[in-house]
Amino acid sequence: MKKITIDPLTRIEGHAKITIEINDDNSVKDAKMHVTQFRGFEKFCEGRPFEEMPSLMARTCGICPVSHLTSGSKAGDGILGVKPPKTGENLRRIMNLAQILQSHALNFFHLSSPDLLLGFDYEPTKRNIFELIEKEPELARAGVRLRGFGQHTIKLLSGKRIHPAWMVPGGVNRPLPIEHRDEILAGIPEARATTMKAIEIFKSSLGKYKDEVDNLANFPTLFMGLVNKEGNLEHYDGKIRVMDSGGTIVADGLEPSEYMNYIGEKVEDFSFLKSPYYLPFGVERGTYRVGPLARINIANKCGTPLADKELEIFRSYGRVQNASFFYHYARLIEILYCTEKIEELLSDESILSDHIRAFAGVNNLEAVGMSEAPRGMLLHHYKVDKNGLVNWSNLIIATGHNNLAMNAGITQAAKKFVKADRLEEGMLNRVEAVIRCFDPCLSCATHAIGQMGMDIQLIKNKEIIDRKMR
């Protein structure tokens, strides 16, 4: 048995590697993604006041801190037993939409577009954002500005681009000044124009990359995500919908607080990333996908004019899209939706109200907060004592939901593209590209059960003089 190792996995957020097992006849037997980093935020928060959870858990990730801030704050609402005022809730929504916009822009323009615009077989040392700036300077700059619009919106709302502490249990901690509202609104036309251009570029690539569309994690799974009361696209609140690969709704109206009844978590011995599955179907049949592709698949509509128009075109390729290559298209539709929804929320004069927070003491000893992060459903579950100190927590990170699908996807791609007897870099890049479709954020997604492996070395003058391993 031979093995091919892709280490590190490139153009992703976090650290991972892929191993491909090769049979004696040079065919691919299996492929696995190994998430090699470990972070223990579920243990860090024990003994801390629950009021600290939103800002503490925002530190889980520098790419999507707002997502953790959102779910942590919603769990805090549950412990207080309050519903934030309308303005406080809508300000949270705007910030979460800005987070989704900037993160999707990062993936499309910085991480994935070098493959789409330069080619999967392009010289690997140049297949990156810097070559894209050289070849497509206007588009590259527009992508940078689009992400900057999302980040600047977060700053105007909270005072910080990264790790803001603005959302709190009960609402937010400061109102939106009118000049900041107007500044955000002024940036929307350019953001929208850039997104529309990117959508056309992506659609033009579909014919060019038919093999990739057909073989980069293209198979039937379940899809899971939040929808609102109308069954439309939702990122902040709502109920869980589960849909199969043919468009049949398997379950609807599931309460996020009852997630243990429909989400199981499998622990793999080759990765610190857990593998959630749809519990009623079991591990074998319960693989599901989350994130933009899932949200676009399960929603009746987006709920905004331009995004709904683009959704109709998306669905002309099939009512439910099983090709993970279409994650890129779904991201762009969501960016378009974000620009429209942010504009809609900011155009309501009540957004300038200073009634932004509800106050209370500890009324519940347990609560779950769920929102849609850029990569999918993000769940924070806290238990506290009567003084509000956290004594237990569980996080199911958006990236983790896709773990089973990502591993199945790299196996499919490896079997299609990797020829071990005449190995070429472009073959391996296509395997990596499966992971970039899902856009994992691995820094906040890793967990461990039991003892974590350790290798501690004491080095003097570049020589190992003592070593302890577990």
N, C-alpha and C positions, 0 to 999 in steps of 0.2 A: 504494500500500500504506500503510495506516494502522497505528499501533501504540498499544496501551494499556499503560501501565506501572503496576504496583503496587509502590510503593517508599516505605517499607519494607514487607516482609512481616511482619505483626504476629502477636503471641502465639505466637512460636516462640523457641527458644533459639539465638541467633546472629543473623547479619545476612545477608539475601538480598533479592532482588527478583524479580518475575515480569514478563515481557513477553508480551503477547498480540498476535499479528499478525492484522490484519483485512483481508479481501479487499475489492475495490471494491464488492461487493454487500452489504457490512456483515456477512458471515458470518465466522466465525473460521477462520483457516488453520492456526495453530499456536500453541503456548504453551511457554515455557521458564522454568525457574527458574535464576537467576544467583546463585551463591554468591560474594560479592564480597570476602570476607575471606580472608587467607592466613596460615597458620602453618606453620613448618618444623621440627616436632619431630623428624622423622627425621634432619635434619642436626644439630640441637642435641646429640643424644646421642653423636655420633661422638667418640671419644677419651675417653669417660667410662667408669669401671668398671661392669661389668654389674650389680654389686650395687646401684648407685644407680638402676638403671632403674625399678623399681617406684615409688619415691617421686618420682623426676624426672618420669616419665610421668604420674603422678597429677595433675601440674600442667597437663596438656594441657587439662583441662576442669574447671570448677568445679561443673558439674551432675552429672557422673558420674565423679568421680575414682576411686571405688572400683573401677569397671570396669577402668580402666587399671592400677590397682594389682594387680588380680587377674590379668589377662593378662600383665602384666610380671613378676609373681612366678612364674607358671607357666613362662614362658620361662626365668627364672632357675633354676628347678628343673631344667630340661632341660640347662642349661649345667653345673650341678653334677653332674647325673646321679643325682639323689636323688628319692625320694618323701617328702613331708612326713609326719610322724606323724599318726595318725588324728585326734587332737584338733586339731592345727594345721590340717589340711584342713577339718574341720567348722567351726572358728571362721572360716576364710575363707569357707566356704559361707554361714554366718549373715550375715556382713557384706555379701556380695554380694546376698543376698536382701533385706536391709534397704535396700540401695542401689536395687534394682529397685522395691521398695515405695514409697520416698519419691519416686522419679522418676516412676513411674506416677501417684501421687497428685497431683504437680505438674501433669502434663499434663491429667488429667481435671478436677480441681477448679478450677485456676487458668487454664488455657489453653483448654480445649475446652468446659467446661460453660456458659460464657456463651452459646455458640451453641445448645447443647442445651436449656438451661433458659429463656433469654430469647428465643431465636429468631434465625435467620440474618439477618432483616431488621430487627432491633431497632436503635434509634438507636445509631450507631457510637461516639459519644462516651461512651455508657453501657454498651456491650456489653463488660463487663470484670468482673473479680473484685470491684471496689468496688460496682458495682450489684448483683452477686449477693449480697454481704454485706447490702445494703439490703433486697433482695427475699426472700432465703432465708438469714437469719442463722444459724440452727441448722446447716443443711447446710454453709454456708461455713466456720463455725468447726470443724465436725467434719472437714472436708477439711484445714484447716490443722493440726489435731491429728494427723490420720493421717500427713501428711507429717512432722510433728514426731516422731512415734513412730519412723519409719525413721531420721531424722537422729540422734535421741537414742541409738538402738541403736548406730549407728556410733560415736558419741562414747564410749559406755560400753565398747565393745570396744577402741577405738584411742586414746582420749584427745582426738580432734578430730573435728568434724563434717565438715570440708572438708579435702582434701589430707592425709589421714592417712598416716603412714609405717610403719604397723603390720605390713602384710604384707611379707615379705622372702623372698628366695630360700631355700628350705628349709622355710618355714612362716610363723609369726608371731613377733613379738619379745617378747610378754608374755602370760601366761595370763589367763583370765577370773576375776575375783573372784566369790565366791558372791553377794555383795550386788548386784553388777551383773547377774548372771544373773537373780536374783529380781525385780529392777526391770524388766528387759525382759519377763519372763513376766507381770508384773502389768499391762502395757500392752496385751497381746494381745487380751483380750476387747473393749475399746472399739474397737480398730483393726478387728477382725473385724466388729463390728456396723455400723460406718460403711461398710465395704466392701459388706456385704450390702444395706444401704439404697441405696447408689449403683448397685448392679446392678439393683435393681428400678426405679430411676428411669430408667436407660438403656433397659431393655426396654420401658418404657412409652412411650418416645420413638420407637420404631421405626415405629409406624403413622403418627405425625405427620410423619415426614420420609422418606416413601417415595421421593420424587424424589431426595433426597440419597443415600439408601442405594443407589439404582440407578445413580447417575451420578457419585459422587465416587470415582474410581479403582476402578471395578467392572469387571474384565475378567480373562480367564485369564492367569496367569503361573505360573512355578514357585515353590515355597516351599522355603526352606532353613534348617536350624538343627540344633542339637545334640539328641540323644536319648540316654538311658542304655541299659544292656544290655537292659532290658525294652522298649525303644522308647518310654519314657515321657518326660514333660517333664523337661528338664535345663537347668541354668543354669551350672554350674561346670565340668563335665567331660563326656566322652562322645565319640561319633562323629557325623559329619555325615550327615543324611538329606536327600534331595531328593525332593520330591513334586510332581506336576503338579496342574493345576486341577481334575482329576476325581477325585483321590484315589489315583492310581496312583503307587507308589514308583518313581522314576526311578533313584535310586542310594541305597545304604545302607551304613553302616559305613565311610564315607570318613574317612581319617585327617586331622586338622587339619594335621599337619606336611607333608602332601602337597598343600596347597591350590593350589599352582601348576599342578597337573594338572587342576583342575576350576574354578578361578576365573580369568578373564581380566579385565584392567582397561583400559578405554577412556578416553582423555583427550579432553574436549570443549573446543572453543575459546571457549565462552561461560561457562565456570564453572571455578573452582578445585577443584570437587568431582569426583573421578574417578567413572567409571561401570563398576563390576564387572558381569560377566555369567557365566553358566554356560558354561564354555569348550567342553565337548563339543557344545553346540548352536549356538555362534556368537552374534554380537551380536544378530541379528534375532530368533532364537527363544529366546535365553538369558536374557531378563529374569526376574529372580526377586525375591521379597520375603522380608525377614527381620523379626525382632522378634516381638512378642507374637502377632500374627495368624498368622504363619508357624509359631511354636512350638506354638500351640494346634491348628493344622491338621495338622501332621505327627505329633504325639504320639498314641500309642495311648491313653494315659490321662495324667492329671496325677499321680496316685499318692497323693493325700490325699483324705479322704472328702468334705468340702464342695466342694472344687474339682472333683472328679470328678462330683459330682451336678450342679453348674452346667455342666460340660462337656457332659453329656447334653442339657441344655436348649439350649445353644449349637448343638449338632449337629442339633437338631430343625429348624433353619433350613437345613440342608444339611450333608452330611458334610465338605465342604471349602467354606469361605466365601471367595468371591472379592471381596466388597464390602469396600473398605478402611474404610468406616464402622464395620465390626465390629472394627477395631483397638481401639476404646474398650472394647467388651465384653471382648475378650481381655485387655486390661490389667487390668480389674477381676477377672477370673478369676485372673490371675497374682498380684494383690495378695492375694486370698483364699488362694491356694496358699502364698504367702510367710508369711502369719501361721501357717498350719498347720505348715509345714516348720520355721520358726524354733522354734516350740513343741516340735516333735518332737526336734529336735537339742539344744535346751537341757534337755530332760527326761532325757537320757542323762547319768548322773553322770560319765562319762569326759570330759565337756566341761570339767570343772574341773581336769583333769590339767595338770601343768606340763611334760609331755613334748610340746612344741609345735613343735620345729624340728629339722631334720636339717642337719648341717654337712659340708662337703666343699670341695675345691678345684675348679679348672677341669678338667672331665673331657670336655667336648664343646665344640667351637668354633662350634657353630650350634644354635639351638633355636627352636621356635615355641610360643607360649602362646596358647591360645584359650579364651574364655569367652563366655557370653551376657550382653551388656550390656542395659540396658533396651530399647534400640532394635534389638538383634540381635547377630549374631556379631561379636566384637571380636578381632582378630588382631594379635599382636606377634611379629615375626620378627627375631632378632638374630644377627649374626655377630661373633665376638670373636677377638682374638689370644691367644697362649699366656699372656699376663699378665691376661687377662680384660677388656681394653679393647675397647669396641665400635668396630668399623670399618665396619659397614654395618647398616642396619635398614630394615624395611618395616612400615608399619602399614596395615591395612585396617579402617577405622572402621565401626562398625555402621551409621551413617547413610548412608555411601557405598553400601552394598549396594543400598539402595532408590532410588538416583538415577534409574535408567532408568524405574522404575515411577512415581516421583513426577512426572517430566516427562510421561509418558504420561497420568497421572491429571489433571494440571491442563489438559492439552489436551482430554481428554474432558469435564471439567466446564465449561471455557470454551465448547466447542461446544454444550453443552446449555443453559447458563444465560445466557451473555453475549449481549446484543442491542445491538450498537454504535450503532444508530440511536436507541435509547431507553435509554441506559445508566443503571443504578441501582446504588447502593453494595452492596446485598444480592447482586447478581450477582457482583461481584468478591469479596465475602466468601466466597461458596461456592467460588470458585477457591482462595482462601487456605486454606479449611477442608480441602481435600485434603491440603495439607502438614501441617496440624495432626493429621490422622489418623495420619500416619507419625511425628509427634513428632520431627522431626530435631533433632540437637544439632550445630550447624554449626561451633562453635568448634574442635572437635578433628578435623573431618572433611576439612579442605581441604589440598590438595596442589598442586604445580605441576611441570610438566615443562619444562625449558629455562629461558628467561629470563622473569621475572615483570614485567609491565607496571608502570612507575613514572611518577609525575608529581611532581617536586620543585620547590617554589616558594620563592623568597626574597622575603619581603615586608617593606617598610619603610613606615611610616605608611599602612598599609592598601593600598599599591600594590605590584603585582608588579614587582620590578626585575630579576629573573632567573628563568629557568625551564628545567629539563632534563626531557625526556620520553624514555621508552623503551617 
